[in-house]
Amino acid sequence: MRPSPRQNPSLTDSAQAADGNEQYQQLDTAAELEQEREQLKRAMESRPVIDMARGVLAAGYGCPPQEAWEILVTVSRQTDTQLRTVAEAVTQAATGTSMPEHLQEHLAAALSAWQARHEQGSADR
């Protein structure tokens, strides 16, 4: 006669291990969801200043919003600075606050590269 699952320690241990693994998976999923929620929250908080900076570049230099986005991203990557920080510097510069020199240099270079591409595209037409 076979022992019942309650009497069979190997079945009980396996069930407990499965329950433990499921609990760890649920904790991992909860942690991942919390991390994603925080990232989305930061993105929503950053979005207005980034959009304003895109508008500043579009109005000031006549570049389309998508290209203004690419300019901001280029400066962010080249300076290893968060995109939001670059955007804040651009919007503050539009109101008279001086931009940090390293950002100003990279922004000027990115704008020059954009203008050269824009002029080249106009010449090709």
C-alpha positions in Angstrom: 0.0 0.0 0.0 1.3 3.5 -0.9 1.6 6.1 1.7 -0.7 9.1 1.3 0.9 12.4 0.1 0.8 13.6 3.7 2.8 10.6 4.8 5.2 10.9 1.8 7.8 13.5 2.7 9.2 13.7 -0.8 5.8 14.8 -2.2 5.4 17.3 0.6 8.9 18.7 0.0 8.3 19.0 -3.8 5.0 20.8 -3.2 6.6 23.2 -0.8 9.5 23.9 -3.3 6.9 24.6 -6.0 5.1 27.0 -3.7 8.3 28.7 -2.9 9.3 29.1 -6.5 5.8 30.5 -7.4 6.2 33.0 -4.5 9.6 34.1 -5.8 8.2 34.5 -9.3 5.3 36.6 -8.0 7.8 38.8 -6.0 10.0 39.2 -9.2 6.9 40.1 -11.2 5.8 42.6 -8.6 9.3 44.2 -8.4 9.4 44.4 -12.2 6.0 46.1 -12.3 7.0 48.6 -9.6 10.2 49.4 -11.5 8.2 49.9 -14.7 5.7 52.1 -12.9 8.5 54.3 -11.5 10.0 54.6 -15.0 6.7 55.6 -16.5 6.1 58.1 -13.7 9.6 59.7 -14.4 8.8 59.8 -18.1 5.5 61.5 -17.5 7.2 64.1 -15.3 10.0 64.7 -17.8 7.8 64.9 -20.9 6.6 68.5 -20.6 10.1 70.0 -20.3 11.4 67.9 -23.2 8.5 69.0 -25.3 9.2 72.6 -24.4 12.8 72.2 -25.4 11.7 70.7 -28.7 9.5 73.8 -29.2 12.4 76.1 -28.4 14.6 74.5 -31.0 11.9 74.3 -33.5 11.0 78.0 -33.0 14.6 79.2 -32.7 16.2 77.2 -35.5 13.2 76.2 -37.7 13.8 72.5 -37.3 10.9 70.1 -37.3 9.9 68.7 -33.9 11.2 65.2 -34.7 14.6 66.6 -35.6 14.6 68.8 -32.5 14.1 65.5 -30.5 17.1 63.9 -32.3 19.2 67.0 -31.5 18.3 66.7 -27.8 19.0 63.0 -27.8 22.4 63.5 -29.6 23.5 66.1 -27.0 22.3 63.8 -24.2 24.3 60.9 -25.5 27.4 62.8 -26.3 27.6 64.5 -22.9 26.3 61.5 -20.9 23.6 63.8 -19.5 20.0 62.8 -18.9 17.7 64.0 -21.6 15.6 65.9 -19.1 18.6 67.8 -17.9 19.6 68.8 -21.4 16.0 69.9 -22.1 15.9 71.9 -18.9 19.1 73.7 -19.9 17.7 74.5 -23.3 14.5 75.9 -21.9 16.3 77.9 -19.3 18.7 79.3 -21.9 15.6 80.5 -23.8 14.7 82.6 -20.8 18.1 84.1 -20.3 19.8 81.6 -17.9 23.2 80.5 -19.2 23.6 76.9 -20.3 26.5 74.9 -18.9 29.4 75.2 -21.4 29.8 71.5 -22.2 26.1 71.3 -23.1 26.3 74.5 -25.1 29.2 73.3 -27.1 27.5 70.0 -28.0 24.2 71.7 -28.7 25.9 74.1 -31.1 27.6 71.2 -32.8 24.4 69.2 -33.1 22.6 72.2 -34.5 25.4 72.9 -37.0 25.2 69.3 -38.2 21.5 69.6 -38.5 21.7 72.8 -40.5 24.3 71.3 -42.8 22.1 68.3 -43.5 19.1 70.6 -44.0 21.0 72.9 -46.4 22.3 69.8 -48.3 18.8 68.4 -48.6 17.6 71.8 -49.9 20.4 71.9 -52.5 19.6 68.4 -53.7 16.0 69.3 -54.6 
